[in-house]
Amino acid sequence: MSFTQQHDQFRDSVRDFVQKEIVPNTNEWEAEEKIPRQLYRRMGELGFLGIECHERYGGVSADFWSTVVLAEELAKCGSGGVAFSIMVHTDMSSPWLARLGTHEQKTRFLPAITSGKTVCALAITEPGVGSDMAALETTARRDGDDWVINGSKSFITNGVHGDLYFLAARTREDGPRHGRLSQFLLERGSQGLNVVKQLKKTGMWAVDAAELTLDGVLVPGENLLGKEGRGFYQLAAGLQRERLIAAVLSYSASEKALQDTLSYTNKRKAFGHKLSEFQTLRHRIADMATQIESARHLVYHAASLFVRGEECTKEVSMAKLFATEMANRVAYEAVQMHGGLGYMRELPIERFARDYRLWTIAAGSSEMMREIISKRILD
């Protein structure tokens, strides 16, 4: 991928913002396990939350490569949770509205989303259902022109502090298994929607994860997103973007971890020599750099297919699998090279190791990626 001058200018703007307005605050946000609302509004002011959204709804009508730039630069802020929260808002939930919503829905919700006044959350996963979306147990039943939703959701990113939930529920009990789900726009404060608790995670502290219950939640008929019974297919189509973003975050954060490791090994001495002078460490650093660069180009290839609208499920799955597992290998090596300090929370490398453990699970586990890839190769 050859980024244009416009992409480079945008990168400079995002990088400047990240270094000045995010990096100095990450430790505080991690400790509080909460990102201030002002961050979203500030990003909205700068046009960072509606990159691909049409101008009429508050966006800037840029391309997916601009979104890649945003993800690459956010990943280097030193907090996986901050990057995760923002990308859930911009690329793992709201694109469904931009792609499937009616003009009335877009007019009602998108300007607040692109301005940062409304924070989005994706409510799919349930306590007993993860990768098998067709098995979701949350139900939506018609009540006149409206829908009544009952069930529970878990591991919902931005679920505690979010304002608009993109929720999946079962609207049919018979027919094809994959034709029973639908998507809904569920607003914070709806009667019967309860945030049971904020979940405690190993990493990604800055972004909240919620457990939700839905007890007779009444959702207006006009909040059905897309077509009734097409929810599974809508969700599956959107997963390609989500998985690409996970892969982008993984290789870019790994690059930052490598830079931190290089800085440390060039300063730290042992037996009268810098760590960077020991061949065994130099070779491991070479392997790390090679894997990061390989992941980047694999993701760029998959993203190119995605942008052109070509079938890319296999390539995206490969990119997600390789980039996220690579990040975990880099994390192991980086912590190891930092020695005891690498195990201390005062260093960003320790946080990176905790945060990026998530991405081999979220947005489709490594096991699911291998299954998808193998089906397209063997079947």
VMD Tcl script that draws the C-alpha trace (Angstrom):
set ca {
  {0.00 0.00 0.00}
  {1.31 3.45 -0.96}
  {-0.22 6.08 1.27}
  {-0.93 9.43 -0.38}
  {0.22 12.84 0.78}
  {-3.25 13.33 2.24}
  {-2.83 10.18 4.32}
  {0.57 11.37 5.49}
  {-0.85 14.72 6.57}
  {-3.64 12.98 8.40}
  {-1.11 10.72 10.12}
  {0.83 13.76 11.31}
  {-2.36 15.23 12.79}
  {-3.35 12.03 14.58}
  {0.20 11.41 15.82}
  {0.43 14.95 17.21}
  {-2.93 14.54 18.94}
  {-1.99 11.16 20.42}
  {1.33 12.41 21.78}
  {-0.05 15.63 23.24}
  {-3.53 14.69 24.44}
  {-3.55 10.94 25.06}
  {-0.07 9.75 26.06}
  {0.26 12.12 29.07}
  {-3.05 10.81 30.47}
  {-2.93 7.06 29.89}
  {-1.64 6.18 33.37}
  {-4.48 8.13 34.97}
  {-7.13 6.60 32.73}
  {-5.74 3.12 33.34}
  {-5.89 3.64 37.10}
  {-9.44 5.00 36.96}
  {-10.49 2.30 34.45}
  {-12.36 4.99 32.59}
  {-11.83 7.24 29.59}
  {-13.20 10.79 29.97}
  {-16.07 11.77 27.71}
  {-14.10 14.82 26.68}
  {-11.65 12.63 24.76}
  {-14.41 11.51 22.39}
  {-15.69 15.04 21.97}
  {-12.22 16.36 21.29}
  {-11.68 13.67 18.66}
  {-15.05 14.55 17.17}
  {-14.00 18.19 16.90}
  {-10.90 17.10 14.98}
  {-12.87 14.88 12.60}
  {-11.34 11.63 13.86}
  {-14.62 9.85 14.68}
  {-16.33 10.07 11.32}
  {-13.52 9.35 8.91}
  {-15.53 7.31 6.41}
  {-18.92 8.74 7.28}
  {-20.63 11.07 4.79}
  {-20.35 14.82 5.40}
  {-24.12 15.18 5.69}
  {-23.93 13.17 8.90}
  {-20.90 14.92 10.34}
  {-18.19 12.80 8.73}
  {-15.37 13.65 6.35}
  {-15.97 11.02 3.62}
  {-12.38 9.73 3.67}
  {-11.33 6.17 2.80}
  {-10.57 3.00 4.74}
  {-6.82 3.65 4.50}
  {-7.38 6.76 6.60}
  {-9.00 4.51 9.18}
  {-5.91 2.29 9.05}
  {-3.78 5.35 9.76}
  {-5.96 6.25 12.74}
  {-5.66 2.73 14.18}
  {-1.90 2.59 13.61}
  {-1.30 5.83 15.48}
  {-3.76 5.15 18.31}
  {-2.06 1.79 18.93}
  {1.11 3.67 19.87}
  {-0.50 5.65 22.68}
  {0.69 3.18 25.33}
  {-2.77 1.96 26.33}
  {-4.44 -0.85 24.44}
  {-7.67 -0.02 26.22}
  {-7.83 3.55 24.91}
  {-7.24 2.41 21.33}
  {-9.74 -0.44 21.74}
  {-12.50 1.80 23.08}
  {-12.15 4.34 20.30}
  {-12.02 1.74 17.52}
  {-15.10 -0.03 18.92}
  {-16.86 3.30 18.58}
  {-15.57 4.14 15.10}
  {-15.19 0.76 13.39}
  {-16.69 -2.13 15.33}
  {-20.21 -0.77 15.84}
  {-21.19 2.49 14.09}
  {-20.26 1.31 10.54}
  {-23.31 -0.95 10.66}
  {-25.46 2.14 11.05}
  {-23.65 3.97 8.25}
  {-24.03 0.96 5.95}
  {-27.45 -0.42 6.87}
  {-29.34 2.40 8.55}
  {-32.24 4.30 7.06}
  {-31.83 7.99 6.32}
  {-33.92 8.72 9.39}
  {-31.71 6.52 11.60}
  {-28.53 8.08 10.25}
  {-29.88 11.59 10.68}
  {-30.93 10.82 14.24}
  {-27.80 9.04 15.50}
  {-24.74 9.61 13.31}
  {-24.09 13.33 13.98}
  {-23.87 12.63 17.72}
  {-21.60 9.63 17.05}
  {-19.20 11.52 14.79}
  {-19.08 14.47 17.20}
  {-18.31 12.24 20.17}
  {-21.44 13.19 22.08}
  {-22.69 9.60 21.80}
  {-20.36 6.68 22.59}
  {-21.12 3.36 20.89}
  {-20.97 -0.19 22.23}
  {-21.35 -3.53 20.48}
  {-23.67 -5.93 22.32}
  {-23.38 -9.38 20.74}
  {-21.54 -11.76 23.11}
  {-23.50 -13.57 25.81}
  {-22.40 -15.47 28.93}
  {-22.74 -18.80 27.12}
  {-22.22 -17.72 23.52}
  {-19.08 -16.34 21.92}
  {-17.97 -17.18 18.40}
  {-21.16 -19.08 17.51}
  {-23.34 -16.03 16.88}
  {-26.22 -18.12 15.51}
  {-26.67 -19.59 19.00}
  {-27.52 -16.27 20.69}
  {-30.27 -16.68 23.27}
  {-31.36 -13.07 23.76}
  {-34.81 -12.76 22.22}
  {-36.80 -9.93 20.62}
  {-40.55 -10.39 20.29}
  {-42.95 -8.15 18.45}
  {-45.36 -6.02 20.48}
  {-47.40 -4.15 17.92}
  {-44.96 -1.96 16.01}
  {-42.30 -2.34 18.71}
  {-40.01 -5.08 20.01}
  {-39.61 -6.46 23.52}
  {-36.12 -7.76 24.27}
  {-35.13 -10.19 27.01}
  {-31.76 -11.76 27.72}
  {-28.23 -10.97 28.84}
  {-24.94 -9.85 27.32}
  {-21.39 -10.12 28.60}
  {-17.90 -8.76 27.81}
  {-19.53 -5.69 26.26}
  {-16.82 -3.13 25.46}
  {-17.93 0.44 26.30}
  {-20.95 -1.22 27.91}
  {-20.75 0.70 31.20}
  {-20.33 4.20 29.83}
  {-21.73 3.78 26.32}
  {-24.84 5.54 25.03}
  {-25.90 3.49 22.02}
  {-25.73 -0.31 21.91}
  {-25.66 -2.20 18.63}
  {-27.48 -5.27 19.89}
  {-28.12 -8.65 18.32}
  {-31.14 -10.74 19.32}
  {-33.12 -13.73 18.08}
  {-36.36 -12.67 16.40}
  {-37.39 -16.08 15.04}
  {-37.61 -19.54 16.57}
  {-37.87 -21.55 13.38}
  {-36.46 -21.55 9.88}
  {-32.76 -21.66 8.93}
  {-30.46 -21.32 11.94}
  {-28.64 -18.36 10.46}
  {-31.86 -16.57 9.55}
  {-33.16 -16.04 13.07}
  {-31.16 -13.02 14.25}
  {-31.74 -9.30 13.86}
  {-29.89 -6.15 14.91}
  {-31.25 -3.28 16.98}
  {-30.20 0.18 18.07}
  {-30.67 0.26 21.83}
  {-30.33 3.54 23.68}
  {-28.83 3.97 27.12}
  {-31.48 4.56 29.76}
  {-34.04 2.28 28.14}
  {-36.27 0.81 30.83}
  {-35.26 -2.76 31.61}
  {-31.66 -2.32 30.39}
  {-29.36 -2.83 33.35}
  {-25.59 -2.68 33.66}
  {-25.10 -5.47 36.20}
  {-21.41 -4.82 36.75}
  {-18.16 -3.63 35.26}
  {-16.00 -6.66 34.67}
  {-12.43 -6.86 35.98}
  {-9.99 -7.77 33.23}
  {-6.37 -8.87 33.04}
  {-5.60 -6.01 30.66}
  {-7.30 -3.25 28.68}
  {-8.03 -1.46 31.94}
  {-8.82 1.94 30.43}
  {-11.83 0.62 28.52}
  {-14.78 -0.79 30.42}
  {-16.39 -4.17 29.80}
  {-19.90 -4.72 31.06}
  {-22.32 -7.45 31.90}
  {-25.84 -6.44 30.85}
  {-29.32 -7.77 31.45}
  {-32.37 -6.96 29.35}
  {-35.66 -7.43 31.14}
  {-38.61 -6.58 28.91}
  {-36.78 -3.75 27.16}
  {-39.16 -2.00 24.77}
  {-37.42 -0.98 21.54}
  {-39.27 1.13 18.95}
  {-39.82 -0.57 15.62}
  {-37.83 2.15 13.86}
  {-34.74 1.02 15.81}
  {-34.50 -2.26 13.91}
  {-31.20 -2.02 12.02}
  {-31.20 -3.52 8.55}
  {-33.63 -6.31 7.77}
  {-35.38 -8.57 10.27}
  {-33.90 -12.05 10.14}
  {-30.74 -10.90 8.37}
  {-28.79 -10.06 11.51}
  {-26.35 -12.95 11.29}
  {-25.34 -12.08 7.74}
  {-25.07 -8.39 8.59}
  {-22.86 -9.18 11.57}
  {-20.70 -11.61 9.61}
  {-20.08 -9.01 6.90}
  {-19.04 -6.45 9.48}
  {-16.59 -8.81 11.14}
  {-14.09 -8.39 8.30}
  {-13.60 -4.74 9.22}
  {-13.43 -5.56 12.92}
  {-10.78 -8.22 12.38}
  {-8.70 -5.98 10.15}
  {-8.70 -3.28 12.82}
  {-7.64 -5.82 15.46}
  {-4.76 -6.84 13.21}
  {-3.72 -3.22 12.57}
  {-3.70 -2.43 16.29}
  {-1.64 -5.56 16.93}
  {1.23 -4.94 14.52}
  {1.38 -1.22 15.26}
  {1.46 -1.70 19.04}
  {4.09 -4.39 18.51}
  {6.19 -1.89 16.59}
  {5.99 0.48 19.57}
  {6.97 -2.38 21.90}
  {9.97 -3.14 19.70}
  {11.02 0.51 19.79}
  {10.78 0.49 23.59}
  {12.85 -2.69 23.69}
  {15.53 -1.25 21.41}
  {15.76 1.83 23.60}
  {16.15 -0.30 26.72}
  {18.72 -2.72 25.29}
  {20.81 0.20 24.00}
  {21.00 1.66 27.52}
  {21.08 -1.34 29.82}
  {24.48 -2.91 30.40}
  {25.45 -6.39 31.59}
  {28.96 -7.79 31.95}
  {30.38 -4.53 30.66}
  {28.38 -4.48 27.41}
  {25.09 -3.05 26.23}
  {22.40 -5.71 25.92}
  {22.08 -4.78 22.25}
  {25.65 -6.02 21.70}
  {24.83 -9.62 22.65}
  {24.26 -11.72 19.55}
  {21.50 -13.84 21.08}
  {19.42 -10.70 21.76}
  {20.26 -9.08 18.43}
  {18.96 -12.11 16.57}
  {15.76 -12.20 18.59}
  {15.23 -8.52 17.84}
  {15.74 -9.28 14.14}
  {13.07 -11.97 14.36}
  {10.67 -9.58 16.09}
  {11.17 -6.90 13.44}
  {10.70 -9.43 10.64}
  {7.46 -10.74 12.11}
  {6.07 -7.24 12.61}
  {6.85 -6.27 9.03}
  {5.35 -9.53 7.75}
  {2.16 -8.86 9.68}
  {1.93 -5.33 8.33}
  {2.11 -6.45 4.70}
  {-0.28 -9.34 5.24}
  {-2.79 -6.88 6.70}
  {-2.24 -4.38 3.89}
  {-2.91 -7.11 1.34}
  {-6.15 -8.15 3.06}
  {-7.18 -4.50 3.44}
  {-6.59 -3.90 -0.27}
  {-9.02 -6.71 -1.10}
  {-11.50 -5.34 1.44}
  {-11.33 -1.84 -0.03}
  {-11.92 -3.17 -3.54}
  {-14.98 -5.08 -2.34}
  {-13.50 -8.46 -3.21}
  {-14.03 -11.68 -1.27}
  {-11.40 -11.52 1.46}
  {-12.61 -13.71 4.32}
  {-9.62 -16.04 4.09}
  {-7.09 -13.24 3.77}
  {-8.59 -11.21 6.61}
  {-8.66 -14.29 8.84}
  {-5.01 -14.96 8.01}
  {-4.08 -11.37 8.79}
  {-5.97 -11.39 12.08}
  {-4.53 -14.74 13.11}
  {-0.92 -13.90 12.27}
  {-0.88 -10.31 13.56}
  {-2.50 -11.03 16.91}
  {-0.43 -14.13 17.64}
  {2.67 -12.26 16.51}
  {1.88 -9.50 19.02}
  {1.87 -12.08 21.79}
  {5.21 -13.49 20.67}
  {6.67 -9.99 20.57}
  {5.25 -9.30 24.02}
  {6.93 -12.39 25.45}
  {10.31 -11.50 23.95}
  {10.06 -7.82 24.90}
  {9.24 -8.60 28.53}
  {12.03 -11.16 28.63}
  {14.60 -8.67 27.32}
  {13.56 -6.13 29.93}
  {14.29 -8.67 32.65}
  {12.68 -7.98 36.01}
  {11.65 -4.49 34.94}
  {9.55 -6.02 32.20}
  {7.36 -7.55 34.88}
  {6.81 -4.21 36.63}
  {3.75 -2.09 35.95}
  {5.83 1.07 35.78}
  {6.90 0.15 32.23}
  {4.62 0.29 29.17}
  {5.95 -3.07 28.00}
  {4.20 -4.85 30.86}
  {0.90 -3.20 29.92}
  {1.37 -4.13 26.27}
  {1.81 -7.79 27.23}
  {-1.43 -7.73 29.25}
  {-3.48 -5.71 26.80}
  {-2.67 -7.53 23.59}
  {-3.31 -10.97 25.02}
  {-6.95 -10.15 24.36}
  {-6.73 -9.96 20.58}
  {-6.19 -13.70 20.03}
  {-9.62 -14.10 21.67}
  {-11.68 -11.03 20.73}
  {-13.22 -10.46 17.28}
  {-12.90 -14.16 16.55}
  {-10.44 -16.38 18.36}
  {-7.31 -17.81 16.77}
  {-9.04 -21.17 16.73}
  {-11.95 -19.73 14.75}
  {-9.57 -18.01 12.34}
  {-7.84 -21.34 11.66}
  {-11.19 -23.02 11.09}
  {-12.27 -20.33 8.62}
  {-8.96 -20.51 6.76}
  {-8.93 -24.30 6.60}
  {-12.50 -24.43 5.26}
  {-11.57 -22.15 2.39}
  {-8.47 -24.18 1.61}
  {-9.73 -27.74 2.13}
  {-13.48 -27.73 1.47}
}
mol new
graphics top color blue
foreach p $ca { graphics top sphere $p radius 0.5 }
foreach p [lrange $ca 0 end-1] q [lrange $ca 1 end] { graphics top cylinder $p $q radius 0.2 }
display resetview
